[in-house]
Amino acid sequence: MKKLSDSVRPVLTYLFAFLYIGVSTWGVMIGKIEFSMYFAQIGTMVGMMVSFWFGEKSALKNPSTGVE
């Protein structure tokens, strides 16, 4: 049950990220979104995901031991 509980946040993050990227890509392909706007949106999304995952890991480490 712990593994299931621990997997909820990563699964939801991936789901929403892929959904967001997919809809944005579709918007570019059909001409509803300009590529510059698409690039800015996707860059922001990827930056947020990287900072969330790596920032959390760094923030949870104990400075004296380097372990969570």
N, C-alpha and C positions, 0 to 999 in steps of 0.2 A: 504494500500500500504506500510505503514511503517513496518508492521509485515512481509510482504513478503521480503522487503529489508533487514530487520534485520536477517532473517532466511537464507540468501544466504551463508554467511560464515560458520555457523555451519553445514549446509547440505553438503557443499562441503568438509569440513573437515572430516565429517563422511564418505562420499562417498569414498574419496581418502584413508582414513585410512583402511576401510574395504576392499577396492580393493587391497591395498598393502599387508595387512595381508592375504587375501585370496590367492593371487598369491604366496606369500612366503610359505604359508601352503601347497599349491598344489605342489610347488617345492620340499618341504621336502618329501611329500608323494610319489612322483615319483622318488625320489633319485637324483634330480638335485642340491639340496642345502643340505649341511650338517647341522645337528641340531644345532651345536655350532654357525654357521653363522646365522642361522634363529633366534636363541635366542638373539644374539647380535643386529640384525636388528630390531626385534620386540621390544626389550627393549628400543632401541634408539627412535623408533617411539612413543611408549607410553610415554616415558619421555618428548619428544618434545611436544606432545599434552597436557600433564598435565601442563608443564611449560608455554605453550602458553595461555591456558585458565585461569589458576590461576594467572599467572604472570600478565596478562593483567588486570584482575580484581583488583589485588593489586595496580598496577601502576596507575589505573584510580581513585583510591580513594583519596579524599582530606584528608590529614593527620589531619587537625584540626577538621573535622566533622566525618570522617570515612565513608562518603557517596560519591558515584560517582558524 
